[in-house]
Amino acid sequence: MSNAGVGHNSRGIILKIEARFFNSLAKYSGHPGLCRQIEVPAGSCVGDLIKIFGLPISEVFLVLKNGRDITPGLYQGGVVNEESALEDGDVVAFSGPVPYSYGYGAPIV
């Protein structure tokens, strides 16, 4: 976990995050169901969650943090703003390509 840019007084602070997994990434939740509660140290970022769950970055096509898209560009599998800082109570959703989408080779019309 990176704690760069986090003040000394944040030592020992734990953030409670909800991670959600959709489409081809559902199997990475680590238990039955699509949602997983996790605790991470203050200063953690989205990239840390990707590492914790062992998500293959090339298969991550969409990441939503509290409902906002943090994947730059359009349909770029593996391009994620991994430095997006996490805050207590954040909900982070990971999705692989949606069937019949550009991620599976369908043209954009």
PyMOL commands that set and color helices and strands:
alter all, ss='L'
color gray80, all
select helices_A, chain A and resi 8-10+23-29+46-53+57-59+102-104
alter helices_A, ss='H'
color red, helices_A
select strands_A, chain A and resi 14-22+35-41+62-65+68-69+91-95
alter strands_A, ss='S'
color yellow, strands_A
deselect
rebuild
show_as cartoon
